């Protein structure tokens, strides 16, 4: 009797165990998280894009004298953008003072020349999203002891400033010292040479370009601490251009994957050492200062 009871009890335990195993919920397979894929960029179908450029603005665009090669941030950036969008950049030289007007009239598809985004310009052209932020700085001669800060320059009553005509730098120079004491040059290179020669007391220039000049003329010029104003640079298009959206998409992708930062390190970093003595005049045959 005891044996039968033990056998019966074991059978009950076995049945209960089997029931529990059957009732246990099935285990789910491991969840694999797939990272979001970047959206496909527009395909411009091999379209040619005419690009206005002056070929005289370090480090954005220039032609080397030693090998006649076109170089600069603009060339590399447009090559990268068009590789992503399937387009072909066709660069055409034009002087800076007519560039924005020419784009507004539809003579070019785009202008690439380190152009500051402003509300006034946006009335006649469309801008891409900003691709880099810059600060407007004051460059002075290294041995000039009159100026150690922007306040010193503001307090001066006879300081003359040079910069490139038609730029926001020119507008800031006028705000600082007045139109009568602001000298406009065709290129920033001319303004910097005038500073080194003692023809002007300072130059208003974006820090990206200014650091390049100081890098190769560290024994002659320096940038004062502080900035006049911070602004963004962008590409310029005719009003209503169908290229704005694709270019913005390409810039966003380049920002996300580090391509924009890599370009900035190459062209705006301390390793850049090309000087105006090493490049051609670009769109300027005989640049002269304009009072």
C-alpha beads as a LAMMPS data file, in Angstrom:
LAMMPS data file: protein, C-alpha beads

291 atoms
290 bonds

1 atom types
1 bond types

-500.0 500.0 xlo xhi
-500.0 500.0 ylo yhi
-500.0 500.0 zlo zhi

Masses

1 110.0

Atoms # bond

1 1 1 0.000 0.000 0.000
2 1 1 2.810 2.342 0.885
3 1 1 4.539 1.460 -2.417
4 1 1 1.402 2.214 -4.394
5 1 1 1.013 5.581 -2.620
6 1 1 4.610 6.550 -3.350
7 1 1 4.222 5.524 -6.992
8 1 1 0.996 7.505 -7.290
9 1 1 2.631 10.582 -5.699
10 1 1 5.546 10.432 -8.108
11 1 1 3.135 10.244 -11.025
12 1 1 1.288 13.367 -9.819
13 1 1 4.550 15.288 -9.435
14 1 1 5.632 14.249 -12.948
15 1 1 2.310 15.339 -14.442
16 1 1 2.407 18.689 -12.623
17 1 1 5.986 19.267 -13.794
18 1 1 5.045 18.534 -17.399
19 1 1 2.056 20.874 -17.140
20 1 1 4.239 23.674 -15.788
21 1 1 6.710 23.200 -18.584
22 1 1 3.943 23.375 -21.176
23 1 1 2.457 26.500 -19.585
24 1 1 5.791 28.366 -19.521
25 1 1 5.759 31.219 -22.038
26 1 1 8.065 30.803 -25.038
27 1 1 11.302 32.786 -24.915
28 1 1 11.610 35.501 -27.568
29 1 1 14.557 35.789 -29.959
30 1 1 17.154 38.505 -29.215
31 1 1 16.099 41.914 -30.574
32 1 1 18.553 43.324 -33.112
33 1 1 18.535 47.142 -33.298
34 1 1 19.203 48.454 -36.799
35 1 1 20.658 51.978 -36.755
36 1 1 18.682 54.506 -38.816
37 1 1 20.041 54.827 -42.330
38 1 1 20.744 58.282 -43.765
39 1 1 18.151 59.511 -46.200
40 1 1 19.126 59.191 -49.828
41 1 1 20.402 62.452 -51.280
42 1 1 18.828 63.973 -54.408
43 1 1 20.313 62.843 -57.732
44 1 1 20.956 65.748 -60.107
45 1 1 21.623 63.396 -62.997
46 1 1 25.086 64.667 -63.902
47 1 1 23.879 68.256 -64.222
48 1 1 26.496 70.961 -64.781
49 1 1 26.444 73.685 -62.131
50 1 1 28.148 76.997 -62.984
51 1 1 30.014 78.395 -59.982
52 1 1 31.068 82.047 -59.673
53 1 1 34.463 82.366 -58.005
54 1 1 37.212 85.007 -57.895
55 1 1 40.259 82.725 -57.574
56 1 1 41.968 85.260 -55.354
57 1 1 40.652 84.635 -51.836
58 1 1 42.799 82.524 -49.529
59 1 1 42.006 79.916 -48.352
60 1 1 38.713 79.630 -50.246
61 1 1 39.859 79.733 -53.870
62 1 1 43.053 80.498 -55.791
63 1 1 45.326 79.345 -58.632
64 1 1 48.873 78.342 -57.695
65 1 1 51.642 79.939 -59.754
66 1 1 53.983 76.958 -59.503
67 1 1 51.645 74.390 -61.056
68 1 1 48.587 76.364 -62.299
69 1 1 46.361 74.194 -60.104
70 1 1 43.089 75.502 -58.694
71 1 1 42.870 74.940 -54.945
72 1 1 40.960 75.992 -51.866
73 1 1 38.046 75.175 -49.608
74 1 1 35.501 76.018 -52.301
75 1 1 37.005 73.601 -54.815
76 1 1 37.134 70.704 -52.370
77 1 1 33.697 71.424 -50.912
78 1 1 32.015 71.674 -54.319
79 1 1 33.755 68.492 -55.478
80 1 1 32.439 66.637 -52.421
81 1 1 28.933 68.057 -52.738
82 1 1 28.670 67.249 -56.434
83 1 1 29.987 63.737 -55.876
84 1 1 27.140 63.189 -53.433
85 1 1 24.500 64.867 -55.618
86 1 1 25.757 63.639 -59.017
87 1 1 26.512 67.052 -60.506
88 1 1 29.514 68.686 -62.180
89 1 1 30.843 72.042 -60.901
90 1 1 31.999 74.398 -63.660
91 1 1 34.007 77.243 -62.112
92 1 1 34.020 80.683 -63.734
93 1 1 36.028 83.693 -62.593
94 1 1 34.341 86.975 -61.747
95 1 1 35.414 89.879 -59.532
96 1 1 33.830 89.989 -56.104
97 1 1 32.081 93.357 -56.466
98 1 1 29.851 92.047 -59.305
99 1 1 29.432 88.487 -58.069
100 1 1 26.190 88.613 -56.096
101 1 1 24.475 90.795 -58.699
102 1 1 25.512 88.371 -61.448
103 1 1 24.060 85.427 -59.524
104 1 1 20.856 87.367 -58.851
105 1 1 20.536 87.951 -62.624
106 1 1 20.929 84.233 -63.321
107 1 1 24.367 84.395 -64.933
108 1 1 25.581 81.661 -62.563
109 1 1 23.897 78.785 -60.749
110 1 1 25.822 79.419 -57.555
111 1 1 28.500 81.628 -56.019
112 1 1 31.130 80.121 -53.742
113 1 1 33.466 82.716 -52.251
114 1 1 33.211 82.708 -48.468
115 1 1 30.046 84.826 -48.660
116 1 1 28.423 86.104 -45.484
117 1 1 24.701 85.432 -45.089
118 1 1 22.862 88.724 -44.543
119 1 1 19.226 89.814 -44.616
120 1 1 20.022 92.548 -47.138
121 1 1 21.600 90.126 -49.616
122 1 1 18.782 87.630 -49.054
123 1 1 16.411 90.138 -50.640
124 1 1 17.960 89.480 -54.067
125 1 1 19.481 85.961 -53.772
126 1 1 18.832 82.728 -51.905
127 1 1 21.377 81.284 -49.469
128 1 1 22.233 77.748 -48.524
129 1 1 22.390 76.832 -44.874
130 1 1 25.531 78.161 -43.228
131 1 1 28.552 75.908 -43.595
132 1 1 30.856 77.697 -41.154
133 1 1 30.620 80.458 -38.550
134 1 1 33.206 83.230 -38.664
135 1 1 34.154 86.177 -36.505
136 1 1 35.150 89.546 -37.957
137 1 1 38.499 90.525 -36.458
138 1 1 40.968 93.407 -36.676
139 1 1 44.452 92.752 -38.006
140 1 1 47.286 95.171 -37.127
141 1 1 51.058 95.323 -37.530
142 1 1 52.947 93.298 -34.987
143 1 1 55.167 96.179 -33.847
144 1 1 52.323 98.722 -33.626
145 1 1 52.064 99.382 -29.893
146 1 1 49.058 101.696 -30.199
147 1 1 46.589 98.825 -30.369
148 1 1 46.349 95.942 -27.936
149 1 1 42.550 95.632 -28.029
150 1 1 39.509 96.700 -30.003
151 1 1 38.877 99.432 -27.440
152 1 1 42.238 101.009 -28.285
153 1 1 41.269 101.132 -31.934
154 1 1 37.813 102.528 -31.210
155 1 1 39.367 105.307 -29.140
156 1 1 41.682 106.392 -31.961
157 1 1 40.685 109.482 -33.943
158 1 1 42.934 109.060 -36.970
159 1 1 43.095 105.300 -37.591
160 1 1 42.610 104.164 -41.186
161 1 1 41.220 100.706 -41.841
162 1 1 41.470 98.692 -45.027
163 1 1 39.323 95.803 -46.241
164 1 1 37.769 94.340 -49.385
165 1 1 35.108 96.472 -51.028
166 1 1 31.523 95.303 -51.097
167 1 1 31.946 93.003 -48.089
168 1 1 30.331 92.964 -44.672
169 1 1 33.863 93.641 -43.398
170 1 1 33.733 96.989 -45.218
171 1 1 30.412 97.782 -43.529
172 1 1 31.870 96.984 -40.102
173 1 1 34.940 99.121 -40.807
174 1 1 32.702 102.106 -41.574
175 1 1 30.796 101.538 -38.329
176 1 1 34.099 101.527 -36.460
177 1 1 35.975 104.512 -37.933
178 1 1 33.652 106.130 -40.478
179 1 1 33.627 106.090 -44.270
180 1 1 36.320 108.760 -44.632
181 1 1 38.851 106.574 -42.806
182 1 1 37.922 103.296 -44.507
183 1 1 39.965 102.282 -47.560
184 1 1 38.414 99.709 -49.925
185 1 1 40.586 97.273 -51.892
186 1 1 39.733 94.826 -54.644
187 1 1 40.993 91.889 -52.578
188 1 1 41.871 91.118 -48.981
189 1 1 45.399 90.348 -50.141
190 1 1 45.817 93.950 -51.282
191 1 1 44.501 95.211 -47.949
192 1 1 46.921 93.024 -45.984
193 1 1 49.870 94.157 -48.121
194 1 1 48.838 97.775 -47.532
195 1 1 48.833 97.081 -43.795
196 1 1 52.311 95.538 -43.898
197 1 1 53.552 98.514 -45.930
198 1 1 52.093 100.979 -43.415
199 1 1 49.501 102.445 -45.778
200 1 1 46.637 101.542 -43.408
201 1 1 46.606 100.969 -39.655
202 1 1 44.417 97.886 -39.570
203 1 1 42.406 95.454 -41.679
204 1 1 38.913 94.155 -40.960
205 1 1 38.838 90.491 -41.983
206 1 1 37.101 87.198 -41.178
207 1 1 39.062 85.119 -38.710
208 1 1 39.224 82.127 -41.067
209 1 1 41.110 84.143 -43.676
210 1 1 42.933 86.279 -41.124
211 1 1 44.516 83.318 -39.360
212 1 1 45.923 82.171 -42.677
213 1 1 47.536 85.549 -43.312
214 1 1 48.974 85.685 -39.816
215 1 1 50.276 82.144 -40.171
216 1 1 52.559 83.102 -43.064
217 1 1 53.323 86.644 -41.812
218 1 1 53.668 86.009 -38.091
219 1 1 56.694 88.328 -37.938
220 1 1 54.699 91.232 -39.396
221 1 1 51.022 91.132 -38.402
222 1 1 48.668 89.889 -35.694
223 1 1 44.944 89.692 -34.924
224 1 1 43.622 91.705 -31.983
225 1 1 41.724 89.816 -29.307
226 1 1 37.952 89.999 -29.562
227 1 1 35.642 90.235 -32.542
228 1 1 33.383 92.851 -34.079
229 1 1 30.569 90.498 -35.056
230 1 1 29.916 86.790 -35.635
231 1 1 28.296 85.642 -38.902
232 1 1 27.727 82.535 -41.027
233 1 1 28.961 81.856 -44.541
234 1 1 26.849 80.179 -47.211
235 1 1 26.523 79.484 -50.913
236 1 1 24.520 81.949 -53.015
237 1 1 21.841 81.025 -55.587
238 1 1 19.408 82.926 -57.807
239 1 1 16.032 83.457 -56.180
240 1 1 13.885 80.332 -56.347
241 1 1 16.754 78.058 -57.410
242 1 1 15.987 74.326 -57.343
243 1 1 19.563 73.716 -56.166
244 1 1 19.098 75.143 -52.673
245 1 1 17.350 72.089 -51.220
246 1 1 19.799 69.503 -52.663
247 1 1 22.822 71.538 -51.532
248 1 1 21.365 71.884 -48.039
249 1 1 20.812 68.123 -47.925
250 1 1 24.426 67.501 -48.964
251 1 1 25.740 69.985 -46.386
252 1 1 23.654 68.304 -43.669
253 1 1 25.087 64.906 -44.621
254 1 1 28.637 66.294 -44.626
255 1 1 28.071 67.863 -41.237
256 1 1 26.738 64.580 -39.846
257 1 1 29.566 62.383 -41.120
258 1 1 32.405 64.804 -40.289
259 1 1 33.290 65.843 -43.837
260 1 1 32.692 69.542 -43.147
261 1 1 34.904 69.425 -40.066
262 1 1 37.656 67.682 -42.033
263 1 1 37.555 70.431 -44.673
264 1 1 37.730 73.093 -41.972
265 1 1 40.775 71.464 -40.404
266 1 1 42.552 71.263 -43.757
267 1 1 41.867 74.755 -45.079
268 1 1 41.302 76.917 -41.992
269 1 1 43.788 75.262 -39.676
270 1 1 47.332 76.329 -38.758
271 1 1 48.893 74.021 -41.369
272 1 1 47.644 76.137 -44.266
273 1 1 50.660 78.088 -45.520
274 1 1 49.931 79.382 -49.046
275 1 1 50.596 83.110 -49.473
276 1 1 49.442 85.686 -51.995
277 1 1 52.931 85.681 -53.462
278 1 1 52.309 82.081 -54.523
279 1 1 48.997 82.581 -56.327
280 1 1 47.805 84.350 -59.469
281 1 1 45.586 87.450 -59.609
282 1 1 42.460 85.472 -60.463
283 1 1 39.720 87.814 -61.633
284 1 1 41.899 90.842 -60.870
285 1 1 44.538 91.925 -63.381
286 1 1 45.610 95.215 -61.825
287 1 1 43.926 95.591 -58.428
288 1 1 44.099 99.104 -57.041
289 1 1 42.676 100.631 -53.859
290 1 1 39.443 102.594 -54.149
291 1 1 39.094 105.529 -51.759

Bonds

1 1 1 2
2 1 2 3
3 1 3 4
4 1 4 5
5 1 5 6
6 1 6 7
7 1 7 8
8 1 8 9
9 1 9 10
10 1 10 11
11 1 11 12
12 1 12 13
13 1 13 14
14 1 14 15
15 1 15 16
16 1 16 17
17 1 17 18
18 1 18 19
19 1 19 20
20 1 20 21
21 1 21 22
22 1 22 23
23 1 23 24
24 1 24 25
25 1 25 26
26 1 26 27
27 1 27 28
28 1 28 29
29 1 29 30
30 1 30 31
31 1 31 32
32 1 32 33
33 1 33 34
34 1 34 35
35 1 35 36
36 1 36 37
37 1 37 38
38 1 38 39
39 1 39 40
40 1 40 41
41 1 41 42
42 1 42 43
43 1 43 44
44 1 44 45
45 1 45 46
46 1 46 47
47 1 47 48
48 1 48 49
49 1 49 50
50 1 50 51
51 1 51 52
52 1 52 53
53 1 53 54
54 1 54 55
55 1 55 56
56 1 56 57
57 1 57 58
58 1 58 59
59 1 59 60
60 1 60 61
61 1 61 62
62 1 62 63
63 1 63 64
64 1 64 65
65 1 65 66
66 1 66 67
67 1 67 68
68 1 68 69
69 1 69 70
70 1 70 71
71 1 71 72
72 1 72 73
73 1 73 74
74 1 74 75
75 1 75 76
76 1 76 77
77 1 77 78
78 1 78 79
79 1 79 80
80 1 80 81
81 1 81 82
82 1 82 83
83 1 83 84
84 1 84 85
85 1 85 86
86 1 86 87
87 1 87 88
88 1 88 89
89 1 89 90
90 1 90 91
91 1 91 92
92 1 92 93
93 1 93 94
94 1 94 95
95 1 95 96
96 1 96 97
97 1 97 98
98 1 98 99
99 1 99 100
100 1 100 101
101 1 101 102
102 1 102 103
103 1 103 104
104 1 104 105
105 1 105 106
106 1 106 107
107 1 107 108
108 1 108 109
109 1 109 110
110 1 110 111
111 1 111 112
112 1 112 113
113 1 113 114
114 1 114 115
115 1 115 116
116 1 116 117
117 1 117 118
118 1 118 119
119 1 119 120
120 1 120 121
121 1 121 122
122 1 122 123
123 1 123 124
124 1 124 125
125 1 125 126
126 1 126 127
127 1 127 128
128 1 128 129
129 1 129 130
130 1 130 131
131 1 131 132
132 1 132 133
133 1 133 134
134 1 134 135
135 1 135 136
136 1 136 137
137 1 137 138
138 1 138 139
139 1 139 140
140 1 140 141
141 1 141 142
142 1 142 143
143 1 143 144
144 1 144 145
145 1 145 146
146 1 146 147
147 1 147 148
148 1 148 149
149 1 149 150
150 1 150 151
151 1 151 152
152 1 152 153
153 1 153 154
154 1 154 155
155 1 155 156
156 1 156 157
157 1 157 158
158 1 158 159
159 1 159 160
160 1 160 161
161 1 161 162
162 1 162 163
163 1 163 164
164 1 164 165
165 1 165 166
166 1 166 167
167 1 167 168
168 1 168 169
169 1 169 170
170 1 170 171
171 1 171 172
172 1 172 173
173 1 173 174
174 1 174 175
175 1 175 176
176 1 176 177
177 1 177 178
178 1 178 179
179 1 179 180
180 1 180 181
181 1 181 182
182 1 182 183
183 1 183 184
184 1 184 185
185 1 185 186
186 1 186 187
187 1 187 188
188 1 188 189
189 1 189 190
190 1 190 191
191 1 191 192
192 1 192 193
193 1 193 194
194 1 194 195
195 1 195 196
196 1 196 197
197 1 197 198
198 1 198 199
199 1 199 200
200 1 200 201
201 1 201 202
202 1 202 203
203 1 203 204
204 1 204 205
205 1 205 206
206 1 206 207
207 1 207 208
208 1 208 209
209 1 209 210
210 1 210 211
211 1 211 212
212 1 212 213
213 1 213 214
214 1 214 215
215 1 215 216
216 1 216 217
217 1 217 218
218 1 218 219
219 1 219 220
220 1 220 221
221 1 221 222
222 1 222 223
223 1 223 224
224 1 224 225
225 1 225 226
226 1 226 227
227 1 227 228
228 1 228 229
229 1 229 230
230 1 230 231
231 1 231 232
232 1 232 233
233 1 233 234
234 1 234 235
235 1 235 236
236 1 236 237
237 1 237 238
238 1 238 239
239 1 239 240
240 1 240 241
241 1 241 242
242 1 242 243
243 1 243 244
244 1 244 245
245 1 245 246
246 1 246 247
247 1 247 248
248 1 248 249
249 1 249 250
250 1 250 251
251 1 251 252
252 1 252 253
253 1 253 254
254 1 254 255
255 1 255 256
256 1 256 257
257 1 257 258
258 1 258 259
259 1 259 260
260 1 260 261
261 1 261 262
262 1 262 263
263 1 263 264
264 1 264 265
265 1 265 266
266 1 266 267
267 1 267 268
268 1 268 269
269 1 269 270
270 1 270 271
271 1 271 272
272 1 272 273
273 1 273 274
274 1 274 275
275 1 275 276
276 1 276 277
277 1 277 278
278 1 278 279
279 1 279 280
280 1 280 281
281 1 281 282
282 1 282 283
283 1 283 284
284 1 284 285
285 1 285 286
286 1 286 287
287 1 287 288
288 1 288 289
289 1 289 290
290 1 290 291
